[in-house]
Amino acid sequence: MIDFRYHIVSLISVFLALAVGIALGAGPLKETIGDTLTGQVQALRDEKEGLRTQLDETGGDLAAEEAFVSASGERLLAGTLTDRRVALVLIGEVPEEQVTALTERFGQAGATVSATATVNDTWTDPALATYRRTLAGTLVSYLDEPPASDAGTDTELAEALVAGLVGGDSASPDALSENASSLLDVLAEGDQALVTFAEDVTQPADAVVLVAGAAPEATGPSATAEETPDGLGPQLALVAAAERLAQGVVVAGAAPSDDALVAAVRGDDELADATTVSDTTTVSGQVTVPLALAADIGQQPGHYGYGDDLTVLPPAVQLPPVDRSPALPDAGGGAGDVPDSTQDAGDTTSGGEG
């Protein structure tokens, strides 16, 4: 049984050990401990300074490389997309500076950005599934080539957006068709607009570039979770619609950490011919996007970036001049009556160049 004497002995042992430690620390071990701690602190300081120096040097090298790519980008891009019109479709949160940089690069390539469309959260909000289904029923009536009746809401909405962006008036190719304008108006209408446009869209695009940014936080189970494990059904439907209706398509990730859509496209057998670019946060990625689009229009799709199974630089492509002549009334001629110049531009099969 533990008695009072045991407690006394235990307390005396504790205080004795403490006293011995203080005596040794203040006496013979004082300088040794102090020198050891001082050496360790100095070593950590030196390591920190070394890492800071390396970081500064790496940052300087990276800045120099980016400056070189930026300066050479204009020469690389010159003439690659002459007179083409490009619609930017922003999915998720894409920083404004990246949109500006891409717009500038398309300008250097000779193209113009005919529309900048931001796909809002309402496009995928599970709480608005019924609203989207009803809206899609209205939009289908404006489509020249409606999808199959069992295509689903995601496909119908995607076809509506892309058809609105690329739908030109056959009699006046520099203007949107009446149906295309109606599609965009319905999509952007009201407090629950599915799409927001940075400016009025007045001209049809030849090609579409989808830029995937950071996805907003999920507010509930995805309405399309059964279609794709990662809930990317609506976004993949947009890619598929662009592939079908536009002359050229590029899917780009706004950052390496936001490349879920890019990875999904690369892994989708039905989108095997889609062109992707990994990263638009860097100058090299921003220069690559117009080059990749030119290659895609020239029927040379690919996956571009840094990593396994990726190509760093798209191939050089010489695209035929854009022909925006108004469509002539059908005189009853067959396919053999199509001029050779139209057949030669087989890489530009729809949109404003027709």
URTA-V372275 format. One record per run of one state. SS is the DSSP state (H for helix, E for strand, C for the rest). FROM is the first residue (numbers start at 1). LEN is the number of residues. If there is no record, write none. Layout:
ss->{SS:SS}
from->{FROM:FROM}
len->{LEN:LEN}
This chain:
ss->{C:H:C:H:C:E:C:E:C:H:C:E:C:H:C:H:C:H:C:E:C:E:C:H:C:E:C:E:C:E:C:H:C:E:C:H:C:H:C:H:C:E:C:H:C:E:C:E:C:H:C:H:C:H:C}
from->{1:4:27:30:78:85:92:93:94:96:109:112:120:121:124:126:141:153:167:168:170:172:177:178:188:195:198:207:213:214:215:233:246:248:254:256:259:260:267:269:272:275:278:283:298:303:305:311:312:335:338:340:345:351:354}
len->{3:23:3:48:7:7:1:1:2:13:3:8:1:3:2:15:12:14:1:2:2:5:1:10:7:3:9:6:1:1:18:13:2:6:2:3:1:7:2:3:3:3:5:15:5:2:6:1:23:3:2:5:6:3:1}
